C-alpha cells in the first residue's frame, strides 16, 4: 500500500504523516533532557556535598537546570529560523567559533588534563561545542553548492576537508582527543550524505585511523588508557579503575535497577558519575529497562534524522542534518561504548543526559535546527499550521460546558415568544 493509499486514521498513516519527524525530534529530545536532569540530580548529590563545606546537595543539579532553562528558548528560536538564514550566516558562525577555539590553547583553562575551557568573566564555556554546530552548518552550505563536483578530489579537499581538518586541529591543540574524534564523525556524516564516493572514504578512513593512533601516543595519560584497554592484566585500582566501577554499576542494576537514588557507585567510587559515566549510574538505578529506554530514544532520533534527509528536497538541509545526526548519535554511541568497556576512556559526555552547560546548550540548539528542518518537510508546515485551530476549538468546547436541559429550555422559550408574537399579529389584523 502506498503512502497515498494509507488510511489517514490508521497507525501506519500517522507514522507516515508529514509531521512525524517533527514530533519524533521534539518528543525524543524532550524525554532525554528530562531523564538527564533526573539522573544528574540523583548522581551528583554526593559530589556536590563533598565539593565544599556547607555546600548544597542540589548544587550541580540546579546549575544543570539553569543551563536547560537557557537552552530551551535558544532551541525554540533555532526551530523557527528558516534554512536560508543558516546558509546566510554559516561563514560568520564558523569564523566566530574558530576564533574562540583559537584562544583556548593560549589563555584557556585546563580541566582534567585538557585545556578546552575558556573563562569569559563569570561564565566558563567550551568553544569546541560551538565549533561542532558551526562546522555542521558550514559544511552543509559548502557541500550543497559543490554537490555535483564532489566526485573530484580537488573539490572535496577545497575548502571542505581543509577547513574541517583545521577545526579539528584547533580542538586537538587543547588536548581534547574525544571532541576531535566526534568532529571527525560529524565531517564523515556530512560528506556521506553529500554523496562523496566511497573510494575517497576508504582513503580518508585509513588516514583518520593513523592520525588517531598517532595522537594517542601524545600524553602519558592517553598512552596508559590505551595500553590498559588492550591489556589482559589491567590494574583495576589504577588505569582500569573507572571502567571497572562503571561495569560494577551496570551489573548491579539487573533488569529493573536498584531504584532511583539508590546507587552505590555515586558515593565517590565512580569518577565523573554525573558526567561521562552517567550511563552507568542510570543502569545501576533503573536497570536494563532504563538503559534500554535511553537507547530507544536515541534510536527514535536516528529515525527522525533519516526521515528528514530522505524527505527534504534541499541539499543544504540534507547535508547539515547528516552532520548533526552523526555528531549527536555518534557521540552517544561512543560514550555508551566507553561505559560498557568496548572503547578506552576518552572523556565525552552523553548528549542531553550528562551534566555540562556548554554541551547541553549547544546540543539543544542543534536539535532546534533539526526541528526547523523537519518543519520544512513537504506538507509539514501546512499540517502544523492547521493543528492549533483544532486545539483552540477543542479548548473552546471544553471551556463552555453545557448544563443539562439548558439548551432545550432556551429553545422552548424562544418558540413560545415567536408563537405569542404571531398570535398578537393575527389578533391585531
Secondary structure, 3 states (H helix, E strand, C coil): CCCCCCCCCCHHHHHCCCCHHHHHHHHHHHHHHHHHHHHHHHHHHHHHHHHCCCCCCCHHHHHHHHHHHHHHHHHHHHHHCCHHHHHHCHHHHHHHHHHHHHHHHHHCEEECCEEEEEEECCEEECHHHHHHHHHHHHHHHHHHHCHHHCCCHHHHHHHHHHHHHHHHHHHHHCCCHHHHHHHHHHHHHHHHHHCCCHHHHHHHHHHHHHHHHHHHCCCHHHHHHHHHHHCCCCCCCCCCHHHHHHHHHHHHHCCCCCCCCCCCCCCCCCCCCCCCCHHHHHHHHHHHHHHHHHHHHHHHHHHHHHHHHHHCCCHHHHHHHHHHHHHHHHHHHHHHHHHCCCCCCCCCCCCCCCCCHHHHHHHHHHHHHHHHHHHCCCCHHHHHHHHHHHHHHHHHHHHCCCCCCHHHHHHHHHHHHHHHHHHHHHHHC
